[in-house]
Amino acid sequence: MRTPRLLVLACDAADPHLILAHRRRLPTLDRLCREGSYGIIDSLTRSGDVWTTYYTGLPPEVHGIQAVRLSKSKEPADLTKVKTDLFLWDWLNRWGLSVGFVESLYTFPAPQVNGFFVSGVPRPPHSQTDRSVHPPELRALIDREYVAGIPKPPKLRDLGITKPFAELSDQELRETLARGYWTNMPELLRPHLERYADLVFRLYERRPVDVLWVYFLEADYAGHFLMHEQPPRTMVRAYAELDRIFGRLIARLRPETVLFISDHGMLPIGHLLTREPPNPVMAEMVWEYRQTRYRLLSPDLAVLEGQNGGIYSGTHNYQGFYALRGPGVYRGQRSDIHFHDGFRLIVRAAGLPVPAGRAGRTPPVFNEFSQRRAAEYDQQQWASNPDYLSAFLAFADLRPEHHVLEAGVGTGQVAAAGAPRVARYVGLDNSEEMLVQARRKVPGLPLVHADLRAVPLPDRSFDRVLARSVLHHVTQGLDQVMRELYRVLRPGGRLVIGEGIPPSPESVAHFTEVFSLKEERLVLLPEHLVQLLERAGFVDIRFRRYVMPQVSVRGWLERSDLSDALKARLLEMHRTTPPAVQRAYRTTITEDDVLVDFTFALVSGSRPHW
């Protein structure tokens, strides 16, 4: 069976604190955390707002704050009223990736995608509409309503209680909860989740797709009705059932990349009402709950009557959770993010560039030089060009007595040529895959696996710091990197930078567009590099331009770890550039390739003696 490029496990209300505290009980999520990156999402408490931001890359105030609008209008969801120029599925389809969405919240009517789409609530039952499933013939595979099949908590009358909720004393409510209210939820979940997984498999087998998104609402039910139990033993068992089904989906589908993501978490209503709210989002929640007929049974336990007649004890918290595992993702790294970053996280997990005009930042969990790219990096024409390497080292003016740090040593191309010339040479990189290649190329070279924003080396310890084609990868905190490189230089020492640049002012827009599609990076013009050096305190700034003639664009793209669709688009962009840009690049178009001149800026600055 064909395997998806990306599997998204979209789990409503999955609480980060419960997951992190009980990872041993959740082996699938624990493995995603150990083998990938994970973190807490600073989010909101309204599911519709957050999921719609994940679908659009726009903040709620731009896309229309869907949950608030729906609650006021009492209408079903309507994607046509969301204010966006494109949705996540549009962008994935545009790049040639087929998609499958199963029960995604607030996605009615089902959009007509390349793949399949099953709308989630709020919507009419499938039996009452022909707009909830695309293509319509897949509706025959759906044998039951997903949300209706989720186990529901017992009503008071199911427990033999004849009094209305409002007439029960606090003691009677405490005794009802103490007898084990809904402690059999995990056992009820198992057959329901098995049936749901079977539906996902039926849909996928009928319509295999590149990106499969499966939505889960069960953690939300558990959080609303099981928070009276502290510690939350039954909730942990419910999460374990979800974790088991996640594992089943992954084992059967064998996706290249897996993303688990939630919109928000849960907390006891008692905690909400008796503790200081941490932010305005939760302060608004406190105000809303104080308008209800809640019952405070103890300092940490408050309840109210749920919509289905059950006993509510939990509510939404503002923090969600994600865990991402796949090629090019850092392993075992925690990186907390904002919910505005969710769209970017999903798009990058699918291996695509982020469209313009999207909110947030790309989370720093992607190792842009994945293991596959590291293994082929030296085959890049520009990376291994001996003339460019000689020009860079000549510009660095290395001397036998120098102590040198290479920031972003990569596979060791510069180090192999530079280390024999100096007294001491240290390489630093944040990519373990790159360092593996460097160890093979330069045995015995001291190598440090670290982030350039926090260099674990002493002050004033190097005469030269080299940074060839590395600074453009630092999309966040570049000024901090410059301060760190300044710190480790001795007075009079020089920072030597090499960066690819557009060959002319007319080509800046083309250069920027090409690289925005290829990878998440900065475009650093010579004036930007000079400004970076000056802000960090460097003096005696020097500049030289180096041109590498007639580089194969096809060869450059083939070794860039990009999708075939993206490679084809980038090659065509080079074929169809305006005449002024082609002249600047000295473009040569052949039957199956495009040759262009690559231009580099060599810039250096000295740490002053004072």
LINTA-V356414 format. One record per backbone hydrogen bond with DSSP energy under -1.0 kcal/mol. NH is the residue of the N-H (numbers start at 1). CO is the residue of the C=O. If there is no record, write none. Layout:
BEGIN
((NH & CO) (NH & CO))
END
This chain:
BEGIN
((5 & 210) (6 & 210) (7 & 257) (8 & 212) (9 & 259) (10 & 214) (11 & 261) (12 & 216) (14 & 11) (19 & 15) (20 & 16) (21 & 17) (22 & 18) (25 & 22) (26 & 23) (30 & 26) (31 & 27) (32 & 28) (33 & 29) (34 & 30) (35 & 31) (37 & 324) (38 & 333) (39 & 322) (41 & 320) (42 & 337) (43 & 318) (50 & 46) (51 & 47) (52 & 48) (53 & 49) (54 & 50) (55 & 51) (56 & 52) (57 & 53) (62 & 59) (63 & 59) (64 & 60) (65 & 60) (69 & 65) (70 & 66) (71 & 67) (72 & 68) (73 & 69) (74 & 70) (77 & 122) (79 & 108) (81 & 78) (82 & 79) (83 & 63) (84 & 82) (88 & 55) (91 & 87) (92 & 88) (93 & 89) (94 & 90) (95 & 91) (96 & 93) (97 & 92) (99 & 114) (100 & 211) (101 & 116) (102 & 213) (103 & 118) (106 & 121) (110 & 131) (113 & 111) (115 & 113) (116 & 99) (117 & 134) (118 & 101) (119 & 132) (120 & 104) (128 & 125) (129 & 126) (134 & 117) (138 & 135) (139 & 136) (140 & 137) (141 & 138) (142 & 139) (149 & 145) (150 & 147) (156 & 309) (159 & 156) (160 & 157) (161 & 156) (167 & 164) (168 & 165) (173 & 169) (174 & 170) (175 & 171) (176 & 172) (177 & 173) (178 & 174) (179 & 175) (180 & 177) (181 & 177) (183 & 180) (185 & 182) (188 & 184) (189 & 185) (190 & 186) (193 & 189) (194 & 190) (195 & 191) (196 & 192) (197 & 193) (198 & 194) (199 & 195) (200 & 196) (201 & 197) (202 & 198) (203 & 199) (204 & 200) (205 & 201) (206 & 202) (207 & 203) (211 & 98) (212 & 6) (213 & 100) (214 & 8) (215 & 102) (216 & 10) (221 & 217) (222 & 218) (223 & 219) (224 & 220) (225 & 221) (226 & 222) (229 & 226) (233 & 231) (236 & 232) (237 & 233) (238 & 234) (239 & 235) (240 & 236) (241 & 237) (242 & 238) (243 & 239) (244 & 240) (245 & 241) (246 & 242) (247 & 243) (248 & 244) (249 & 245) (250 & 246) (251 & 247) (252 & 248) (253 & 249) (254 & 250) (256 & 4) (257 & 5) (258 & 325) (259 & 7) (260 & 323) (261 & 9) (262 & 321) (265 & 317) (267 & 315) (269 & 313) (272 & 268) (273 & 269) (274 & 270) (275 & 271) (283 & 279) (284 & 280) (285 & 281) (286 & 282) (287 & 283) (288 & 284) (289 & 285) (290 & 286) (292 & 289) (295 & 303) (297 & 301) (298 & 301) (301 & 298) (303 & 295) (304 & 312) (306 & 310) (309 & 306) (312 & 304) (313 & 224) (314 & 224) (315 & 267) (317 & 265) (320 & 41) (322 & 39) (323 & 260) (324 & 37) (325 & 258) (329 & 326) (330 & 365) (332 & 36) (335 & 38) (337 & 40) (339 & 42) (341 & 338) (342 & 339) (345 & 341) (346 & 342) (347 & 343) (348 & 344) (349 & 345) (350 & 346) (351 & 348) (352 & 347) (359 & 57) (365 & 363) (367 & 328) (368 & 366) (370 & 368) (374 & 370) (375 & 371) (376 & 372) (379 & 376) (380 & 377) (384 & 380) (389 & 385) (390 & 386) (391 & 387) (392 & 388) (393 & 389) (394 & 390) (395 & 391) (396 & 392) (397 & 393) (402 & 399) (404 & 424) (405 & 464) (406 & 426) (407 & 466) (408 & 428) (409 & 428) (412 & 409) (416 & 412) (418 & 414) (419 & 415) (421 & 418) (422 & 419) (423 & 402) (424 & 402) (426 & 404) (427 & 446) (428 & 406) (429 & 448) (435 & 431) (436 & 432) (437 & 433) (438 & 434) (439 & 435) (440 & 436) (441 & 437) (442 & 438) (445 & 442) (448 & 427) (450 & 429) (454 & 451) (457 & 455) (460 & 487) (461 & 488) (462 & 488) (463 & 403) (464 & 403) (465 & 494) (466 & 405) (467 & 496) (469 & 498) (473 & 470) (474 & 471) (475 & 473) (481 & 477) (482 & 478) (483 & 479) (484 & 480) (485 & 481) (486 & 482) (487 & 483) (488 & 484) (490 & 462) (492 & 607) (493 & 490) (494 & 463) (495 & 605) (496 & 465) (497 & 603) (498 & 467) (499 & 601) (501 & 599) (507 & 504) (508 & 505) (511 & 507) (512 & 508) (513 & 509) (514 & 510) (515 & 511) (516 & 512) (517 & 513) (518 & 514) (519 & 515) (522 & 472) (529 & 525) (530 & 526) (531 & 527) (532 & 528) (533 & 529) (534 & 530) (535 & 531) (536 & 532) (537 & 534) (538 & 533) (539 & 606) (542 & 604) (544 & 602) (546 & 600) (548 & 598) (551 & 596) (553 & 594) (556 & 552) (557 & 553) (558 & 554) (559 & 555) (560 & 557) (567 & 563) (568 & 564) (569 & 565) (570 & 566) (571 & 567) (572 & 568) (573 & 569) (574 & 570) (575 & 571) (576 & 572) (582 & 578) (583 & 579) (584 & 580) (585 & 581) (587 & 582) (588 & 595) (590 & 593) (595 & 588) (596 & 551) (597 & 585) (598 & 548) (600 & 546) (601 & 499) (602 & 544) (603 & 497) (604 & 542) (605 & 495) (606 & 539) (607 & 493))
END
